[in-house]
Amino acid sequence: MNKNRDIFVKNLYVFQIKIFSVFLLVFCSFSAFSQNGDFYGKVKYNSNEPAVSTFIVLKGKALTKETNSNINGAFNFKDIPYGTYTIAFYALNDTPKTVTVVLNEKNKEVNVTLEVAALDEVFVKSKTVQQKIEDKGFAVNVIETKQAAVQSIQVNELLDQSAGVRVRQSGGLGSHAHYNLNGMTGNSVKIFIDGVPIRNFGPSFSLNSIPPSLIKRIEVYKGVVPPHLSDDAMGGAINIVLNGITKNELKASVSAGSFGTYRTDINGGYRNNKNGFTARGSAFVNYADNDYEVWGDQVAVALSAGTPDVYIRAKRFHDRYRSQGGKAEFGYTNVSWADKLLAGVLLSNMDQQIQTGATMEIVYGNRFTEQNTKMYSLEYAKKEVLKHIDVSAFASYSRLNRKTIDTIATQYSWLGHPTSYYNDPDVWATGAEAGDPTLQKDIDETINVRTNVAYHINDYNTIQINHLLNTFTRDSDDPMLPAAENALREEREYLKSILTLSFENKAFDEKLRTSVFGKSYYMDRTSKLRTRSSNTSTSTIFIEENNISSNDFGFGGSISYSFSPKITVFGSAEKAIRLPEANEVFGNVAANLNASINLKPEHSNNYNLGFTYDDIQFKQHNFGVTANVFIRDTEDLIMQFPTGSTEEFFENSNVGKIYTEGVDFTLNYNFKERLFFSANTSFFNARDYNVTYDVDGNPITPTYERLANTPYFTMNYNLKYNTQNFIQKGSRLSTYTNLLYVHEFFRHSSVLGGSGKIVIPSQVSFDAGFAYTFPKNKVSLSFDVKNILNNQLFDNYALQKPGRGFYGKLTFSIL
């Protein structure tokens, strides 16, 4: 692998030199003909305080640009053609102000003072973040978290309320989750934090461990993904955009609820306005017993030896979850030589009891896992590092230590104690609960480097190059193995590189936007794993080496046209590739996941077409509608299935050809900005198009079975009402309800998932709660009831989720 890697790195270096040479040539050609200048200045209140985060709009004959003032009230518009412009300044609780300025020099200073006004005098209407992304042609949901930050709600619950999104969770707090976006699931859907793949942060830094109060918004890309998220996100992406530093602050929250759930977090930031020094950090602690009640066809016990199983209602008894984490960043922001230069460190720790295998049929009482992660990072970003050129880069090194403990052979049942008849406890013949006894220690080391260079030819044309390099190694040791066997050292190495070149254009007064891109995918992986020569008692164990590399090319594009500020039509298409993840290939003992050494990359042709009609006004009523139709034509789809007679372990495999078509729809309504209602529905039809052959080699017509373990029809309704000045002047009371419906689906497919087609029944989840924010927005108190009807809720292979639960949360600003 090292030889292949050296050749690859050398070729990549030569290619990058060529690309940057082209950039330099184009840059020199265009700069010779331009006569442009810059606007810069500051916005302040009439009290002489800087007007932070003022929304600023520059308009000319054929040009519109938007920006926000920084923490010092400073702003700039760069590379503006000479001419006459209007600049409008909007700040909450301040009177809007518009100035007309002539740009006839390289640098033009504009300073503005805003007069304080009553809140109801100010109204700014600008395109939302979702509209701006849709204007680029991408099918996207944008979830704003400002209101949710004070609720007792997890990020996965917010995602589950979004059109086309289905979160597949295997239990309570801390359980593994998959994300289904319009029929694409598993690792086809990539998760990012500020554009950085979440896999670098370690498993204890999952989406559910991030408090909503730390998040500015969540971007959900369905299908085709923007080039700047330079990863193999074949099925879509979820990008968590964290709050930036706009002022010196320190916030905290504590929450508690059913099933022994406790969560606390604290986050804050500091910036020196004189020299730009910035520090920010966050920390969290999560704990849950997850001792909720379960029942169903896999929750059965024999009350005495030789008697048939009896179905019971039982509590989960070995599912405790604890995690702690902290993240700190130090550096400089909004200075002349960098928009951002931050060095960071992340530490996290988790220990988790393991209650079941892949399904609820096998119960554990002693198996558990411990793991901790350290990550070090460096991030840099600068617009106009050279004229017309923006640069950003992120590099990180992470080390994950994981230990799986399973050394006791005692059998447990859903009664919560060892199975014993005649005072003689039953034991597993293998010597442990999930196979052979193990104290396996894994050390996973990951290096991630992401770079982005954008060249703005002019205001309407941009070229970008993005590169992602990811390396992974794992060392394993298990002292429970025989010494001779453990001496046969295993090796696992994985290198992944994705290079993207894109071009964006805006035309017809920015009503028409197009983007085209090409992607190169390179993978090289090596494994040296212990293998038995046979299943007999005389078998020998040897090291089997496996090396697989691949080089694929994909391409795509997006287009949108705005008929008016309210109506936009958008579409996108991509020939996408998804490389297998390291855990899919090498397995994970702690997650009961077997290795799948021969996994191939997925390939899919993705298509989206949709429209948005927003801000439909009727007196004091406001409506918005978004619809999207999609097609996914997928080859070698990687899916995870339970394996073995008791379905205790998972295994990944390529399942051939799957064809999916569907639609999602969202309706938003508000009345007087007080009553808010949203409804969305998603339906897709994912079918197996594999051709099989009989004993004579003749093709058998596909049966077009539905994809196993995949909910295909969901609906979600959300209602919220805000009451201002409730009890106290300056306070706010928000009451809200949410209803989620999931139509029945097959647990297995007769073609792909195993024998039988047990149906997971239709599910309804109904939640309600309130949040009260005290005057000055310093303290908020919320109370939520989840799954009020105490219905059975399932996701992955009938693994039951918590029933009715009560949760309270206190959020407060210290600074």
Number of C-alpha atoms within 10 A of each C-alpha: 16 10 7 11 14 11 12 15 12 11 12 14 12 10 12 14 12 12 14 13 12 11 20 13 11 13 18 11 12 13 14 8 8 13 13 17 18 18 20 14 15 19 26 20 17 14 11 10 12 20 27 21 21 24 19 22 18 20 15 14 10 9 14 15 13 14 15 19 23 21 22 21 20 20 21 19 18 16 20 21 18 16 14 13 18 15 19 17 23 22 24 20 16 22 17 21 15 14 13 13 15 11 19 15 13 15 15 16 12 16 13 17 17 21 15 15 13 10 11 9 11 14 14 11 7 12 14 11 15 18 22 12 19 26 27 24 30 29 30 24 24 19 19 17 18 14 11 18 21 25 28 28 21 17 20 19 12 17 21 18 24 23 29 30 24 27 19 22 20 21 21 21 23 26 16 14 18 18 26 24 24 29 28 22 23 16 23 27 23 23 23 20 18 15 18 21 19 18 17 24 25 23 20 23 23 18 19 18 22 20 24 25 22 21 21 16 18 23 20 26 23 30 32 28 29 21 24 19 22 24 32 26 24 29 29 28 29 25 22 24 16 16 12 11 17 15 18 15 15 17 19 19 22 18 21 19 18 20 23 14 22 19 21 19 23 22 21 21 21 18 21 15 14 8 11 20 17 21 21 21 18 21 20 22 19 21 22 22 21 25 19 21 17 21 16 14 11 16 20 20 17 15 14 12 10 8 9 11 12 11 15 16 13 18 15 21 21 21 24 23 22 21 23 21 22 18 19 19 21 19 18 21 26 20 15 9 14 18 18 19 23 21 19 18 18 21 21 23 22 23 21 23 20 25 21 22 22 23 20 24 17 20 25 28 24 19 24 21 20 18 22 21 24 20 21 20 18 18 19 19 22 21 18 18 15 11 15 19 20 17 19 20 18 20 19 21 18 22 22 21 19 22 22 24 20 25 18 19 23 20 21 22 19 28 19 15 13 17 21 17 12 7 7 9 13 14 17 15 12 12 16 21 26 23 14 16 20 23 16 19 21 20 18 20 20 21 19 21 19 25 20 20 22 22 22 21 18 15 17 15 16 18 19 21 25 22 23 22 18 19 19 19 19 20 15 17 18 18 14 15 15 9 10 8 16 15 12 15 13 17 17 20 21 23 20 23 25 21 22 23 20 21 19 19 18 18 12 11 13 17 15 20 23 21 23 19 20 19 25 17 21 18 21 20 22 20 22 17 19 17 13 12 11 10 8 8 6 8 11 12 15 14 16 12 14 13 14 15 15 13 11 16 15 17 18 21 25 27 22 26 22 20 11 9 13 14 18 22 21 24 25 25 24 23 20 26 26 23 24 22 17 23 15 22 23 22 19 17 21 21 17 18 24 18 19 18 21 15 19 19 18 22 22 24 21 24 23 24 21 22 22 22 18 20 18 14 10 9 8 9 14 17 17 18 19 22 20 23 20 23 23 24 18 26 20 18 23 25 20 17 22 21 17 10 7 13 17 20 21 22 19 24 19 17 19 17 18 21 21 20 19 20 20 23 20 22 18 17 18 18 15 10 12 12 17 17 18 20 20 22 22 26 21 20 17 25 18 22 20 18 14 12 11 8 6 6 8 10 11 11 11 14 14 15 16 24 26 23 22 23 26 22 20 25 22 22 19 19 17 18 18 18 13 15 14 16 10 11 11 13 18 19 19 20 18 19 18 20 17 19 16 22 15 16 20 20 22 23 18 15 19 17 19 15 10 12 16 14 13 22 16 16 15 19 20 20 18 18 20 21 25 22 24 20 15 9 14 13 19 22 21 22 22 23 20 22 22 15 13 14 15 21 21 20 22 23 22 22 20 22 21 23 20 19 17 17 20 21 22 21 25 19 16 12 11
